[in-house]
Amino acid sequence: MSTRPRLLLLITEDWYFWSHRLDVARAARDAGFDVMIATRVTDHGERIQREGFRLFPISLVRQSRNPFVELTAVLELVRLYRRERPAIVHHVALKPILYGSLAAWISGVPVVVNAFAGLGYAFTDETRRKSMAHLFLCRALSTLLRLSKSVVIFQNKDDRALLLEEGVVETQQTRIIPGSGVDTKRFDVRPSAEDCPIVMLASRMLWDKGIGEFVEASRRLKQKGLSARYVLVGRCDEHNPAAIEPTQLRRWVEEGVVEWWEHRDEMSQTLASATIVVLPSYREGLPKVLLEAAACGKPLIATDVPGCRDIVTHGVNGLLVPARDSSALATAIDLLLGDSSLRAAMGVAGREAVMLSFSVEKVAGQVVALYRELLARPKHGQQPTGSA
């Protein structure tokens, strides 16, 4: 029987694990952990297993509201945790945090790490925040985080401040770790296409990523006669309430206002073709696509919202514009398309910033160091002190 500490990561979708948490899992494996992945398997099961991780397919669905299905999902996790006896579990995103923390408490898992990848509708929509359902969610989340004695990871200070304000967490149980890092060897500087500039928005096809504003900005610039290609890259996410229907995306393509390249596996090559990378999102945890684009030496345009402004420094490695403002977005795109020397300078600054603070070695190393710290603490000791 292996003497390596068992680490189990719970993530709802295998494709999200592959795109956003693979580097952390690899770092933990290389540091001597026996890594297990529990996720809904659709696209990447074989790839995950080829990495040497043990894979446990689960039935947890992000948007299910059926009480029987939800109870079944919790019991499934309880059985998994009791059978595999992980030394540490790491839950990513809201539903895994809720259900995983409950299962970990019931199963007696000794160390629990909960990571918010962004706060989403439940905490950012003002109407929802005033509802009884939101109050119940906050109390349930606070109770489960306390019962499981978990450490809570945030990707930016704004998200932590919001949950402190809501009374969901206490400062001493929190940490801020910026995502899972970027592989700066794979995402490196390459020349972009020179025939016609490409303005690229790469994300899931969700309204709250600012897709609508990007389309409207593209329409304005095309009407102005600005020669460029405006490209959407990413999958549809039917389980998200903000999902854009494929039929709507195809209508925009047929109109000629944007191109839709759908999902691309090799984002380093895809980003290399871009002249400018844009993310007009309404709120983020820490958008990995902006970090990857910066690592590729691309100038950035993003909204002045939590998560985005943690990466983009206005006038240095990109431009910040107000959220939900297609006119300001169009103006920023026009400015960068017309100034190649500014684009080049911003690209250099972005690459330097990623190398300094966001490389996979630095960020994934922080997560592994946290695992080791928590495993080494006294069994009934205090939670570690939070850091900014």
C-alpha positions as CSV (number, residue, x, y, z in Angstrom):
1,M,0.0,0.0,0.0
2,S,1.3,3.4,-1.0
3,T,2.7,5.6,1.8
4,R,2.3,8.7,-0.2
5,P,-0.4,11.1,1.2
6,R,-3.6,10.8,-0.7
7,L,-4.9,14.0,-2.3
8,L,-8.4,14.0,-3.9
9,L,-9.5,16.9,-6.1
10,L,-13.3,17.4,-6.6
11,I,-14.2,19.4,-9.7
12,T,-17.6,19.2,-11.5
13,E,-16.3,18.9,-15.1
14,D,-13.3,17.0,-16.5
15,W,-12.7,19.6,-19.1
16,Y,-12.4,22.3,-16.5
17,F,-10.0,20.2,-14.5
18,W,-7.9,19.8,-17.6
19,S,-7.8,23.5,-18.5
20,H,-7.6,25.0,-15.0
21,R,-6.3,22.6,-12.4
22,L,-4.0,20.1,-14.3
23,D,-0.8,22.0,-13.4
24,V,-1.7,21.9,-9.7
25,A,-2.4,18.2,-9.8
26,R,0.9,17.6,-11.7
27,A,2.8,19.6,-9.1
28,A,1.3,17.6,-6.3
29,R,2.1,14.3,-8.0
30,D,5.7,15.4,-8.6
31,A,5.9,16.4,-4.9
32,G,5.0,12.9,-3.8
33,F,1.2,13.0,-3.5
34,D,-1.0,10.1,-4.6
35,V,-3.4,12.2,-6.7
36,M,-7.1,11.3,-7.3
37,I,-9.5,13.2,-9.4
38,A,-13.3,13.0,-8.8
39,T,-15.2,14.7,-11.7
40,R,-18.0,14.2,-14.2
41,V,-16.2,12.5,-17.2
42,T,-17.2,13.7,-20.7
43,D,-14.1,14.6,-22.7
44,H,-10.8,14.0,-20.9
45,G,-11.0,10.7,-18.9
46,E,-8.2,8.9,-20.8
47,R,-6.0,12.0,-20.7
48,I,-6.4,12.3,-17.0
49,Q,-5.5,8.6,-16.4
50,R,-2.5,8.9,-18.7
51,E,-1.1,11.5,-16.3
52,G,-1.0,8.9,-13.6
53,F,-4.0,10.2,-11.7
54,R,-6.6,7.9,-10.3
55,L,-9.9,8.9,-11.8
56,F,-13.3,8.6,-10.1
57,P,-16.3,9.5,-12.4
58,I,-19.1,11.1,-10.4
59,S,-22.7,12.2,-11.2
60,L,-22.6,15.7,-9.7
61,V,-24.2,18.2,-12.1
62,R,-23.7,21.9,-11.6
63,Q,-27.2,23.1,-12.4
64,S,-29.4,20.2,-11.1
65,R,-32.1,21.2,-8.7
66,N,-33.7,17.8,-8.1
67,P,-33.5,17.1,-4.4
68,F,-33.2,13.3,-4.9
69,V,-30.4,13.8,-7.4
70,E,-28.6,16.2,-5.1
71,L,-28.9,13.9,-2.1
72,T,-27.6,11.0,-4.2
73,A,-24.6,13.2,-5.2
74,V,-23.7,13.9,-1.6
75,L,-24.0,10.2,-0.6
76,E,-21.8,9.3,-3.6
77,L,-19.1,11.6,-2.3
78,V,-19.5,10.2,1.3
79,R,-19.0,6.7,-0.1
80,L,-16.0,7.8,-2.1
81,Y,-14.3,9.6,0.8
82,R,-14.9,6.7,3.2
83,R,-13.6,4.2,0.7
84,E,-10.5,6.0,-0.5
85,R,-9.6,7.8,2.8
86,P,-7.9,10.8,1.4
87,A,-5.5,12.7,3.7
88,I,-6.6,15.9,2.0
89,V,-9.5,16.9,-0.2
90,H,-9.5,20.0,-2.4
91,H,-12.9,21.2,-3.7
92,V,-13.0,23.7,-6.5
93,A,-16.1,26.0,-7.1
94,L,-19.3,26.5,-5.2
95,K,-21.2,23.2,-5.5
96,P,-18.2,21.0,-4.9
97,I,-17.4,23.2,-1.9
98,L,-20.9,22.8,-0.4
99,Y,-21.4,19.1,-1.1
100,G,-17.7,18.1,-0.7
101,S,-17.4,19.9,2.7
102,L,-20.5,18.1,4.0
103,A,-19.2,14.7,2.8
104,A,-15.8,15.4,4.2
105,W,-17.3,16.3,7.6
106,I,-19.4,13.1,7.6
107,S,-16.5,11.0,6.5
108,G,-13.9,12.5,8.9
109,V,-11.5,13.7,6.2
110,P,-8.6,15.3,8.2
111,V,-7.8,18.2,5.9
112,V,-10.1,20.1,3.7
113,V,-9.2,22.9,1.2
114,N,-12.0,24.8,-0.5
115,A,-11.2,27.0,-3.5
116,F,-13.5,29.6,-5.0
117,A,-12.7,30.0,-8.7
118,G,-14.9,33.1,-8.8
119,L,-18.1,33.9,-7.1
120,G,-20.6,33.9,-10.0
121,Y,-24.3,34.6,-9.9
122,A,-24.9,33.5,-6.4
123,F,-22.8,36.4,-4.9
124,T,-22.5,39.0,-7.7
125,D,-26.2,39.5,-8.8
126,E,-27.6,42.2,-6.6
127,T,-31.2,40.9,-6.8
128,R,-30.1,37.4,-5.8
129,R,-28.0,38.8,-2.9
130,K,-31.2,40.2,-1.4
131,S,-33.2,37.0,-1.5
132,M,-33.9,34.5,1.2
133,A,-32.3,31.8,-0.9
134,H,-29.1,33.8,-0.8
135,L,-29.3,34.2,3.0
136,F,-29.8,30.4,3.4
137,L,-26.8,29.7,1.0
138,C,-24.5,32.0,3.1
139,R,-25.5,30.3,6.4
140,A,-25.2,26.8,5.0
141,L,-21.8,27.6,3.4
142,S,-20.5,29.2,6.6
143,T,-21.6,26.3,8.7
144,L,-20.1,23.7,6.4
145,L,-16.8,25.6,6.1
146,R,-16.6,25.7,9.9
147,L,-17.6,22.0,10.5
148,S,-15.1,20.8,7.9
149,K,-12.4,23.1,9.4
150,S,-11.4,24.0,5.9
151,V,-9.0,26.5,4.6
152,V,-10.6,28.6,1.9
153,I,-8.6,29.8,-1.1
154,F,-9.6,32.9,-3.1
155,Q,-8.0,34.1,-6.3
156,N,-8.3,37.8,-5.6
157,K,-8.8,40.2,-2.6
158,D,-12.2,41.4,-3.8
159,D,-13.8,38.0,-3.6
160,R,-12.4,37.4,-0.2
161,A,-13.7,40.8,1.0
162,L,-17.2,40.1,-0.3
163,L,-17.4,36.8,1.6
164,L,-16.0,38.3,4.7
165,E,-18.7,41.0,4.4
166,E,-21.4,38.3,4.0
167,G,-20.1,36.5,7.1
168,V,-19.3,33.3,5.2
169,V,-15.6,33.1,6.1
170,E,-13.3,34.5,8.8
171,T,-10.0,36.1,7.8
172,Q,-7.8,33.5,9.6
173,Q,-9.2,30.6,7.5
174,T,-8.5,32.2,4.2
175,R,-5.6,32.4,1.7
176,I,-5.2,34.2,-1.6
177,I,-3.5,32.1,-4.3
178,P,-3.8,33.5,-7.9
179,G,-5.2,30.5,-9.8
180,S,-3.0,27.6,-10.7
181,G,-0.3,29.4,-12.7
182,V,0.8,29.4,-16.4
183,D,3.3,27.2,-18.1
184,T,5.5,29.9,-19.5
185,K,7.4,27.4,-21.7
186,R,4.3,26.3,-23.5
187,F,2.7,29.8,-23.6
188,D,5.6,31.8,-25.1
189,V,6.0,34.7,-27.5
190,R,5.4,33.9,-31.1
191,P,4.6,36.3,-34.0
192,S,1.0,36.8,-34.9
193,A,-0.5,36.7,-38.3
194,E,0.4,39.8,-40.3
195,D,-2.2,39.8,-43.1
196,C,-5.2,40.9,-41.1
197,P,-5.2,41.6,-37.3
198,I,-7.2,39.3,-35.1
199,V,-9.0,40.6,-32.0
200,M,-9.8,37.5,-29.9
201,L,-12.1,36.8,-27.0
202,A,-11.5,33.3,-25.6
203,S,-13.8,32.0,-22.9
204,R,-16.9,30.0,-22.4
205,M,-19.8,31.4,-24.5
206,L,-21.6,33.1,-21.6
207,W,-23.4,36.5,-21.6
208,D,-21.6,37.5,-18.4
209,K,-18.2,37.1,-20.1
210,G,-19.2,40.2,-22.1
211,I,-19.8,38.3,-25.4
212,G,-22.7,40.6,-26.3
213,E,-20.6,43.7,-25.7
214,F,-17.8,42.3,-27.8
215,V,-20.1,41.5,-30.7
216,E,-21.6,45.0,-30.5
217,A,-18.1,46.6,-30.4
218,S,-17.1,44.5,-33.4
219,R,-20.2,45.6,-35.3
220,R,-19.3,49.3,-34.6
221,L,-15.7,48.9,-35.7
222,K,-16.7,47.1,-38.9
223,Q,-19.2,49.8,-39.7
224,K,-16.4,52.3,-39.2
225,G,-14.4,50.4,-41.8
226,L,-11.6,49.1,-39.4
227,S,-9.9,46.1,-41.1
228,A,-9.7,43.3,-38.5
229,R,-11.1,39.9,-37.7
230,Y,-13.1,39.6,-34.5
231,V,-12.9,36.0,-33.2
232,L,-14.8,34.1,-30.4
233,V,-13.1,31.0,-29.1
234,G,-14.7,28.7,-26.6
235,R,-17.3,26.1,-25.9
236,C,-21.0,26.5,-25.1
237,D,-21.8,25.7,-21.5
238,E,-25.4,24.5,-21.4
239,H,-25.2,23.9,-17.6
240,N,-24.6,27.6,-16.9
241,P,-27.6,30.0,-16.5
242,A,-25.7,32.7,-18.6
243,A,-25.1,30.3,-21.5
244,I,-25.5,31.7,-25.0
245,E,-27.3,29.4,-27.4
246,P,-25.3,28.0,-30.4
247,T,-28.0,29.3,-32.7
248,Q,-27.4,32.9,-31.5
249,L,-23.6,32.5,-32.1
250,R,-24.3,31.2,-35.6
251,R,-26.5,34.1,-36.3
252,W,-23.7,36.5,-35.5
253,V,-21.4,34.5,-37.7
254,E,-23.9,34.6,-40.6
255,E,-24.2,38.3,-40.1
256,G,-20.5,38.6,-40.6
257,V,-19.8,40.5,-37.4
258,V,-17.6,37.8,-35.7
259,E,-16.1,34.4,-36.3
260,W,-16.7,31.5,-33.9
261,W,-13.8,29.0,-33.7
262,E,-15.6,27.0,-31.0
263,H,-13.5,25.0,-28.5
264,R,-9.7,24.7,-29.2
265,D,-7.6,22.2,-27.3
266,E,-4.2,23.9,-27.9
267,M,-4.7,27.4,-26.6
268,S,-1.0,28.3,-26.9
269,Q,-1.2,28.0,-30.7
270,T,-4.6,29.7,-30.8
271,L,-3.5,32.7,-28.8
272,A,-0.4,33.0,-30.9
273,S,-2.5,33.9,-33.9
274,A,-4.1,36.8,-32.0
275,T,-3.1,40.5,-32.3
276,I,-5.1,41.6,-29.2
277,V,-6.8,39.5,-26.6
278,V,-10.0,40.8,-25.0
279,L,-12.1,39.8,-22.0
280,P,-15.0,42.2,-21.2
281,S,-16.3,40.0,-18.3
282,Y,-18.6,41.3,-15.6
283,R,-16.5,39.6,-12.8
284,E,-13.8,37.0,-12.6
285,G,-11.8,35.0,-10.1
286,L,-8.5,35.2,-12.0
287,P,-9.1,34.6,-15.7
288,K,-6.5,32.2,-16.9
289,V,-6.9,33.2,-20.5
290,L,-5.6,36.7,-19.7
291,L,-2.6,35.2,-18.0
292,E,-1.9,32.8,-20.9
293,A,-2.3,35.7,-23.4
294,A,0.1,37.9,-21.4
295,A,2.6,35.0,-21.3
296,C,2.3,34.9,-25.1
297,G,3.2,38.6,-25.2
298,K,-0.2,39.8,-26.3
299,P,-1.7,43.2,-25.3
300,L,-4.9,42.8,-23.3
301,I,-8.2,44.7,-23.1
302,A,-10.4,43.8,-20.1
303,T,-13.0,45.2,-17.9
304,D,-12.2,47.1,-14.7
305,V,-13.7,44.4,-12.4
306,P,-12.4,42.0,-9.8
307,G,-10.1,39.3,-11.3
308,C,-9.4,41.2,-14.6
309,R,-7.8,44.2,-12.9
310,D,-5.6,41.8,-10.9
311,I,-3.9,41.0,-14.2
312,V,-4.3,44.0,-16.4
313,T,-2.5,47.2,-15.3
314,H,-4.1,50.0,-17.4
315,G,-1.6,51.5,-19.8
316,V,1.1,49.1,-18.9
317,N,0.2,45.6,-20.3
318,G,-3.2,46.5,-21.5
319,L,-6.3,48.7,-21.2
320,L,-9.2,48.5,-18.7
321,V,-12.7,49.6,-19.7
322,P,-16.0,49.8,-17.8
323,A,-18.1,46.6,-17.7
324,R,-21.1,46.4,-20.0
325,D,-19.9,49.3,-22.2
326,S,-19.5,48.2,-25.8
327,S,-18.6,51.8,-26.9
328,A,-15.7,52.0,-24.5
329,L,-14.6,48.5,-25.6
330,A,-14.7,49.6,-29.3
331,T,-12.6,52.7,-28.5
332,A,-10.0,50.6,-26.7
333,I,-9.8,48.1,-29.6
334,D,-9.5,50.9,-32.1
335,L,-6.7,52.5,-30.1
336,L,-4.6,49.3,-29.9
337,L,-5.2,48.3,-33.5
338,G,-3.8,51.7,-34.6
339,D,-0.6,51.6,-32.5
340,S,1.7,48.7,-33.2
341,S,4.5,50.1,-30.9
342,L,2.1,50.4,-28.0
343,R,0.9,46.8,-28.6
344,A,4.5,45.6,-28.6
345,A,5.4,47.4,-25.4
346,M,2.3,46.1,-23.6
347,G,3.1,42.6,-24.8
348,V,6.6,42.7,-23.3
349,A,5.3,44.1,-20.0
350,G,2.6,41.4,-19.8
351,R,5.1,38.6,-20.3
352,E,7.4,40.0,-17.6
353,A,4.5,40.3,-15.1
354,V,3.5,36.6,-15.7
355,M,7.1,35.4,-15.3
356,L,7.4,37.4,-12.1
357,S,4.2,36.5,-10.3
358,F,2.0,34.0,-12.2
359,S,4.3,31.2,-13.5
360,V,3.1,27.6,-12.8
361,E,6.2,27.0,-10.7
362,K,5.3,29.9,-8.4
363,V,1.6,29.5,-8.1
364,A,1.2,25.7,-8.1
365,G,4.1,25.6,-5.7
366,Q,2.1,27.8,-3.3
367,V,-0.8,25.3,-3.4
368,V,1.5,22.3,-2.7
369,A,3.2,24.2,0.1
370,L,-0.3,24.8,1.6
371,Y,-1.0,21.1,1.4
372,R,2.1,20.2,3.2
373,E,1.5,22.9,5.9
374,L,-2.0,21.6,6.6
375,L,-0.9,18.0,6.8
376,A,1.8,18.9,9.2
377,R,-0.4,20.9,11.6
378,P,-1.5,19.3,14.9
379,K,-4.6,17.3,14.4
380,H,-6.7,19.4,16.7
381,G,-4.8,22.6,16.2
382,Q,-5.9,26.1,15.1
383,Q,-6.5,27.1,11.5
384,P,-3.4,28.7,10.0
385,T,-3.3,32.4,9.8
386,G,-4.5,33.9,6.5
387,S,-2.2,35.9,4.3
388,A,-3.0,38.6,1.7
